[in-house]
Structure formats: structure tokens, C-alpha cells
Amino acid sequence: MKVIDMHCDTISELHKDHLKGGSASILENSLMIDLKKMQAGDYGLQNFALFTSLERAEGKPFEYCMGLLDTFYTEMEAHSDMIGIVRSYRDIEDNWKKGKMSALLTIEEGGVCQGSLRFLRDFYRLGVRMMTLTWNFPNELGFPNKRERREDGTTCVVPDRSNGLTGTGIGFVEEMERLGMIIDVSHLNDAGIWDVFRHTKKPFVASHSNARAVASHPRNMTDDMIRELANRGGVMGINYYTCFLRDFGKDEAMVSRVSYMVEHMKHIRKVGGIGCLGLGSDFDGIECELEMKDASMVPMLADAMKREGFSQSDIEAVFYKNVLRVYREIL
């Protein structure tokens, strides 16, 4: 059974290795994703994010992202016999007919465009087909949820229901719809997500976000958001990171378990139906202990779903068919 995963940070990890003079390859490496692990997990398509931290980019996010883009193309071109880059839905079909996996290029941090629609269009011309509007910092387009300092000196994230998309951000989502670039609301704050609903008409995604009713982190979606996303025909990808899977007790071991993922799936199915569910692993952006340690082990999740009463058609919908439907419509 094929797997489509809407989010990983593998390219940024390979890029950091290359900057240090390393030779890590997308073919085989010590990360959570490489082509051999993907083949073992029966992957059909992986979204590869050009993850850019505005702090790390030091005032040059467009330039930094272009470096990531070069790493992506260098790696994909070196292994074009195994994986093909996706610019249209037909590319996915063609790759699969040839027995190849597919790579869909995404950006995680809309601030790489520096508020310029020209840069957005340039990224589209270079193959980018999905973009989050924000990461963890405010940018020209909008805001993440708020970080607040507790009395004990630690910080926590709380929902921001006040600061919506900027005028520039509204222009961006309208242009992304026109181009056929998928809007990704993961990391966007609550007010911004509702603005995306108001200023768009087509389906969009939350590539790596879970259910807030199950795990309270504001990066997850509320039931109202899940219902509206489902009504729009969009999809949300189950994130494997512990922070978004469960509210752990103080002395509880923070381990990412497939049973926690299935718990989110059951809730989301109840709220929005099976059609709004997909996978968004966040592999290689995860800093926690994992039961399902890498891409080769994803069949564990299908087995867990079967044990919890998901039908074969449900599992296929979550693993690839729902996301494929959105890609067919937008790309």
C-alpha cells in the first residue's frame, strides 16, 4: 500500500551536513528518511520541505532557501532513476507507471519570499508546489501562535485569535490559489487560519497538524477548524512528534507511539470524516523518542489502525488517497 507523507525536514538536514563538508545522501543516510527506507515503507510520494528558520537565515531568507533548493535538486537529479520531481498531477501518475517514487517540493516558512509576490512566483517556477505561510516567527504574511513566559521562567504557546493575515498575506493566498500552489496552514495562528478560510475557495492543507481536543498544543487544529477543513475538501497530516500527540504527565516518558497517532485519527474521523485525514510525519524535524523510528517502519501504523477497527479502504484513504485527491484538484 502506497504512502504519501506531506512533510519532512530531510533536505535541511542534508544541507547542514553538506555545509560542514559532509557527504550525506538522500539515497542512504542515518536520518529518518532516505530513498532506501522509503522503498522499504512502500512510499509513493514524499513532500520535501525547504525548512528555513528566519533566525538562522540572518536576514537573508530568500538566499538561504535557494541554497536548500540547490541541495534538493542536486540530490534528486543524482537519483532520478528512483524518484521523480512533481510539478503537476500527471508527473505523479507518470512516475508511478515507471516504478519510481515522487518528490513534491514545499517550503516551510513563507517569510522566504520577503513579502514579494515576484519571489513567490519564482519559487513556483522552480518547482515549489506547497508552502506554509509561517513557521515559528511573525513574518510579512502573518503570525504563529503566541509564546508566553510563565512565572517559573519557562515558555508556553497559547492560541492567538487576534492577529490575522496581513494585507500581504491575503494577497499571497489569493496568488497561491491562482498559481496552483497548495496553501499549508500548519504553524499559522488561529486568527490566520480563519482568514485563509475567508479569503480562499479551493481546498488547502494542514500538512503536519493534529487534533487540539486530543493534545492541547495550539499547533493542533480545533474541532471547528477540522470540520471546516473537511467541508472545504482539505486534508490534515498526522504529525508524529510527541508535543502534538499527547499532553504528557510530569513524570511520564515522552515517547511517540503509533497508538497515540491512531487516537488522533479516531477523533478527527468522528469530527470531520475519514476524507480529511492524511499523514504528515515531520520526520527529520522530530527531536523525541520514536516507536516508529523511520520511513521503513510506517506499515506499523497501518497495523495499529487495523487493530482499532479502521477498514482497509479507510487505511488507504489516510495513507494516500485523500492527499492524492487534493493534489489532483490543485496541481
Backbone torsions as a table, in degrees:
resi	resn	phi	psi	omega
1	MET	NA	131.2	-175.2
2	LYS	-71.7	155.4	176.8
3	VAL	-120.7	132.0	167.0
4	ILE	-118.8	123.3	-178.4
5	ASP	-115.5	120.8	-173.3
6	MET	-81.8	-5.5	-179.0
7	HIS	-159.5	129.6	166.5
8	CYS	-149.4	162.2	-178.8
9	ASP	-112.6	25.7	-174.4
10	THR	-62.3	-39.9	-177.1
11	ILE	-62.7	-41.3	-179.8
12	SER	-66.1	-33.3	176.9
13	GLU	-69.1	-42.1	176.0
14	LEU	-63.7	-39.8	-179.5
15	HIS	-62.5	-44.7	178.7
16	LYS	-62.0	-39.4	177.9
17	ASP	-63.5	-42.9	-179.0
18	HIS	-65.7	-38.5	178.4
19	LEU	-62.6	-28.1	178.4
20	LYS	-87.3	4.5	-179.9
21	GLY	89.3	10.0	-179.8
22	GLY	-78.6	174.5	-177.0
23	SER	-128.7	27.9	179.4
24	ALA	-58.7	141.6	-174.5
25	SER	-124.5	149.6	174.8
26	ILE	-68.3	-19.0	179.8
27	LEU	-66.0	-49.8	-177.8
28	GLU	-155.1	128.4	-177.9
29	ASN	-156.2	-176.5	-179.8
30	SER	-94.6	8.3	-179.7
31	LEU	-82.2	-175.0	-179.8
32	MET	-81.2	-21.9	-179.6
33	ILE	-128.9	129.6	163.6
34	ASP	-150.8	173.0	-173.4
35	LEU	-64.6	-36.1	179.6
36	LYS	-68.6	-40.6	176.2
37	LYS	-65.4	-39.9	178.4
38	MET	-62.0	-42.8	177.7
39	GLN	-62.2	-41.4	179.4
40	ALA	-63.7	-31.5	179.0
41	GLY	-89.6	2.6	180.0
42	ASP	62.4	45.7	178.1
43	TYR	-72.1	136.3	171.5
44	GLY	-97.7	-36.3	-176.3
45	LEU	-154.5	136.5	174.1
46	GLN	-123.2	128.0	168.6
47	ASN	-79.6	125.3	177.9
48	PHE	-107.5	116.2	-177.0
49	ALA	-87.9	138.7	167.4
50	LEU	-90.5	85.1	-176.3
51	PHE	-77.8	124.2	-177.9
52	THR	-127.1	119.3	171.4
53	SER	-86.3	125.5	-179.9
54	LEU	-61.9	-31.0	176.3
55	GLU	-68.1	-46.0	-178.1
56	ARG	-67.6	-29.7	-177.4
57	ALA	-73.8	-13.8	173.3
58	GLU	52.0	49.7	175.5
59	GLY	82.2	1.3	-179.5
60	LYS	-129.2	59.5	-174.6
61	PRO	-65.8	-35.8	178.4
62	PHE	-62.6	-46.7	-179.1
63	GLU	-63.8	-42.8	179.2
64	TYR	-61.2	-44.8	-178.7
65	CYS	-64.5	-34.5	177.5
66	MET	-64.4	-32.2	174.4
67	GLY	-65.0	-41.7	175.7
68	LEU	-62.1	-40.4	179.7
69	LEU	-60.3	-40.4	177.8
70	ASP	-63.6	-41.1	177.1
71	THR	-61.4	-44.3	178.9
72	PHE	-57.0	-52.5	-176.4
73	TYR	-67.4	-37.8	178.5
74	THR	-59.9	-44.8	-178.9
75	GLU	-70.3	-43.0	-177.8
76	MET	-68.6	-40.1	179.5
77	GLU	-66.9	-30.7	179.4
78	ALA	-70.5	-18.4	-176.4
79	HIS	-131.4	38.3	-177.2
80	SER	-66.9	-12.3	175.6
81	ASP	-75.4	-17.6	-176.9
82	MET	-110.2	-27.4	-173.9
83	ILE	-145.9	140.0	-179.6
84	GLY	-120.2	143.8	-179.2
85	ILE	-78.6	138.2	-175.8
86	VAL	-101.5	123.0	171.4
87	ARG	-116.3	-20.3	178.8
88	SER	-143.4	165.9	179.3
89	TYR	-62.1	-35.8	-179.9
90	ARG	-60.3	-32.1	178.5
91	ASP	-60.6	-37.6	178.2
92	ILE	-62.7	-49.0	-179.8
93	GLU	-59.8	-44.3	-178.0
94	ASP	-64.1	-43.1	179.3
95	ASN	-60.7	-45.8	-177.3
96	TRP	-65.6	-37.1	177.3
97	LYS	-63.3	-31.6	179.5
98	LYS	-85.6	0.3	-179.3
99	GLY	78.4	19.7	-179.4
100	LYS	-105.9	152.6	170.3
101	MET	-79.1	168.1	-179.5
102	SER	-119.6	148.5	176.4
103	ALA	-123.3	120.2	176.2
104	LEU	-106.8	126.2	-173.7
105	LEU	-87.5	127.8	179.2
106	THR	-129.8	165.5	174.3
107	ILE	-120.5	134.0	173.2
108	GLU	-111.0	94.0	177.2
109	GLU	129.8	94.2	-179.2
110	GLY	-62.2	-14.2	178.6
111	GLY	-65.6	-12.3	177.7
112	VAL	-65.0	-20.7	178.2
113	CYS	-81.4	-10.0	177.4
114	GLN	53.2	33.6	177.0
115	GLY	77.6	7.7	-174.9
116	SER	-104.0	120.3	175.3
117	LEU	-64.9	-26.5	176.7
118	ARG	-63.5	-42.5	177.8
119	PHE	-65.4	-38.9	177.0
120	LEU	-58.4	-48.3	-180.0
121	ARG	-64.7	-35.8	176.9
122	ASP	-62.9	-42.8	177.8
123	PHE	-62.8	-37.9	176.3
124	TYR	-61.7	-45.2	179.3
125	ARG	-60.9	-28.0	-179.9
126	LEU	-88.3	3.8	172.3
127	GLY	109.3	-2.8	180.0
128	VAL	-70.1	129.1	-176.8
129	ARG	-123.7	5.2	175.5
130	MET	-156.7	146.9	178.7
131	MET	-151.8	134.3	168.4
132	THR	-77.1	145.3	-178.9
133	LEU	-76.0	-30.8	178.6
134	THR	-139.0	169.1	161.4
135	TRP	-117.5	-122.4	-174.6
136	ASN	-99.7	9.1	179.0
137	PHE	-128.3	148.6	171.9
138	PRO	-60.8	147.6	174.6
139	ASN	-141.9	-165.8	-176.0
140	GLU	-67.6	-17.0	-173.7
141	LEU	-98.9	-32.9	-175.2
142	GLY	178.1	-154.7	-169.8
143	PHE	-138.7	145.8	165.9
144	PRO	-80.5	177.1	173.3
145	ASN	-69.2	161.5	-168.6
146	LYS	-79.1	143.3	170.3
147	ARG	-101.7	126.2	-179.8
148	GLU	-121.9	146.4	179.8
149	ARG	-92.6	129.5	177.5
150	ARG	-81.1	170.3	179.1
151	GLU	-63.4	-28.7	-179.2
152	ASP	-83.5	4.2	177.0
153	GLY	94.0	-12.0	177.7
154	THR	-80.9	165.1	178.9
155	THR	-113.1	154.3	175.2
156	CYS	-139.7	161.1	179.3
157	VAL	-103.8	130.8	179.5
158	VAL	-124.9	152.1	-178.6
159	PRO	-61.8	140.3	174.3
160	ASP	-112.0	106.3	-177.3
161	ARG	-104.4	12.0	-174.6
162	SER	-109.6	-43.5	-172.8
163	ASN	-93.7	100.0	-178.4
164	GLY	-85.4	-165.4	175.3
165	LEU	-60.9	144.7	172.4
166	THR	-74.9	171.4	174.3
167	GLY	-58.1	-39.0	176.9
168	THR	-64.1	-40.8	179.1
169	GLY	-62.3	-40.5	177.4
170	ILE	-62.3	-43.0	176.7
171	GLY	-60.6	-36.5	179.9
172	PHE	-66.8	-46.1	-177.8
173	VAL	-67.1	-33.5	176.8
174	GLU	-66.9	-39.9	179.3
175	GLU	-71.7	-37.2	177.5
176	MET	-61.6	-41.6	176.4
177	GLU	-62.1	-42.3	-179.2
178	ARG	-63.4	-41.5	-177.7
179	LEU	-70.9	-34.3	-169.4
180	GLY	94.2	34.5	173.9
181	MET	-105.5	126.3	-173.1
182	ILE	-72.7	128.4	177.1
183	ILE	-79.8	131.6	-178.4
184	ASP	-120.7	117.9	-175.5
185	VAL	-96.3	2.9	173.4
186	SER	-59.1	138.0	-177.0
187	HIS	81.0	-13.7	177.9
188	LEU	-76.6	147.4	-179.1
189	ASN	-73.7	172.2	-176.3
190	ASP	-59.7	-47.8	-178.9
191	ALA	-61.3	-39.5	-179.9
192	GLY	-65.9	-40.0	179.1
193	ILE	-61.1	-43.5	179.4
194	TRP	-67.3	-31.1	174.8
195	ASP	-66.1	-36.8	176.4
196	VAL	-61.3	-42.9	175.8
197	PHE	-57.8	-42.4	-175.3
198	ARG	-70.9	-31.3	-170.8
199	HIS	-108.0	12.5	177.3
200	THR	-133.9	166.4	179.9
201	LYS	-124.3	-28.2	-174.3
202	LYS	-88.7	166.9	174.0
203	PRO	-61.7	148.9	171.2
204	PHE	-138.5	-177.8	-173.9
205	VAL	-131.5	159.3	162.3
206	ALA	-115.4	93.8	-163.3
207	SER	-63.3	-30.7	-178.9
208	HIS	-148.2	73.1	-179.0
209	SER	-141.5	144.5	-178.9
210	ASN	-109.9	-163.7	-175.9
211	ALA	-96.8	124.1	-177.5
212	ARG	-68.4	-26.0	178.5
213	ALA	-68.3	-21.6	-179.9
214	VAL	-97.1	-41.4	175.2
215	ALA	-132.2	123.6	-163.4
216	SER	-78.3	-1.0	-178.6
217	HIS	-57.1	131.5	-178.3
218	PRO	-63.4	-11.4	172.5
219	ARG	-67.4	-18.5	178.3
220	ASN	-84.4	164.2	-175.6
221	MET	-96.4	141.5	175.8
222	THR	-73.3	164.9	178.1
223	ASP	-60.4	-39.5	178.2
224	ASP	-60.5	-41.5	178.1
225	MET	-64.8	-42.1	-179.3
226	ILE	-61.7	-44.2	179.6
227	ARG	-61.7	-44.6	-178.6
228	GLU	-68.1	-37.5	176.9
229	LEU	-62.6	-42.5	178.6
230	ALA	-63.6	-43.4	178.8
231	ASN	-61.6	-32.2	179.4
232	ARG	-77.8	-15.9	-176.7
233	GLY	89.6	14.3	-179.3
234	GLY	-85.6	179.2	-176.3
235	VAL	-138.5	145.0	173.4
236	MET	-118.2	138.4	-176.2
237	GLY	-100.2	124.3	179.0
238	ILE	-60.9	124.7	-178.6
239	ASN	-93.9	134.5	-174.9
240	TYR	-88.9	-0.3	-175.0
241	TYR	-76.6	135.6	-176.1
242	THR	-54.4	-40.5	-176.3
243	CYS	-55.4	-30.0	-174.8
244	PHE	-105.4	4.8	-178.4
245	LEU	-102.4	-31.2	-171.1
246	ARG	-162.1	148.4	170.1
247	ASP	-87.2	96.1	-175.1
248	PHE	-77.1	143.5	173.7
249	GLY	-69.8	163.0	-174.7
250	LYS	-56.0	-40.2	-176.4
251	ASP	-105.2	13.4	-177.9
252	GLU	-88.9	137.6	179.2
253	ALA	-68.1	125.4	-178.6
254	MET	-86.8	92.2	-179.6
255	VAL	-122.4	135.0	175.7
256	SER	-80.2	113.8	-178.0
257	ARG	-117.0	147.2	-179.9
258	VAL	-64.2	-29.4	178.8
259	SER	-62.8	-33.9	177.5
260	TYR	-67.9	-38.5	178.6
261	MET	-63.4	-42.0	-179.6
262	VAL	-66.4	-33.7	176.8
263	GLU	-60.1	-43.1	176.4
264	HIS	-64.0	-42.2	-179.5
265	MET	-60.4	-42.3	-179.2
266	LYS	-63.7	-40.2	178.6
267	HIS	-67.9	-46.0	-178.2
268	ILE	-63.8	-40.4	176.3
269	ARG	-59.5	-40.9	179.5
270	LYS	-65.4	-37.5	-175.6
271	VAL	-83.3	-47.9	-171.8
272	GLY	-117.5	-5.7	-177.6
273	GLY	91.2	161.0	-176.6
274	ILE	-65.1	-23.6	-173.8
275	GLY	-69.5	-12.9	-178.2
276	CYS	-101.9	10.1	-175.6
277	LEU	-103.8	136.0	172.7
278	GLY	-145.4	-166.0	179.3
279	LEU	-117.1	138.8	176.7
280	GLY	-146.8	75.0	-163.4
281	SER	-54.0	-40.0	-168.0
282	ASP	69.3	19.8	177.2
283	PHE	-54.2	141.6	-177.7
284	ASP	67.9	7.2	167.1
285	GLY	-120.3	9.4	-174.9
286	ILE	-102.4	131.1	176.9
287	GLU	-120.9	71.6	179.0
288	CYS	-159.4	169.4	176.4
289	GLU	-76.7	133.2	-176.2
290	LEU	-117.5	132.8	169.2
291	GLU	-71.8	-44.3	176.8
292	MET	-96.0	91.8	-161.0
293	LYS	-76.3	-24.8	-178.3
294	ASP	-159.7	-177.8	-173.7
295	ALA	-62.1	-27.4	-178.3
296	SER	-68.6	-17.9	-172.5
297	MET	-101.9	6.6	-177.0
298	VAL	-59.7	-29.3	174.8
299	PRO	-55.1	-21.3	174.0
300	MET	-56.4	-36.8	-177.8
301	LEU	-69.0	-41.3	176.8
302	ALA	-61.1	-41.1	179.0
303	ASP	-63.2	-41.3	179.0
304	ALA	-65.2	-38.2	178.1
305	MET	-64.4	-41.5	178.0
306	LYS	-59.9	-43.5	-179.1
307	ARG	-62.9	-27.8	-178.0
308	GLU	-96.2	13.9	171.1
309	GLY	92.9	6.0	175.4
310	PHE	-72.7	134.2	178.9
311	SER	-75.5	167.1	177.8
312	GLN	-61.1	-39.4	179.1
313	SER	-67.1	-35.2	175.6
314	ASP	-63.0	-46.0	-177.4
315	ILE	-63.9	-42.8	177.9
316	GLU	-63.0	-38.4	178.2
317	ALA	-61.2	-45.7	-178.4
318	VAL	-70.3	-41.7	-174.7
319	PHE	-71.1	-32.6	179.8
320	TYR	-158.0	-30.3	-169.4
321	LYS	-69.2	-38.3	180.0
322	ASN	-64.7	-46.1	179.4
323	VAL	-65.6	-39.9	179.3
324	LEU	-60.4	-37.4	177.5
325	ARG	-61.0	-44.0	179.3
326	VAL	-65.9	-42.6	-180.0
327	TYR	-63.0	-39.0	178.1
328	ARG	-61.2	-41.4	-177.1
329	GLU	-73.2	-39.5	-173.3
330	ILE	-89.9	-39.1	-174.0
331	LEU	-85.8	NA	NA
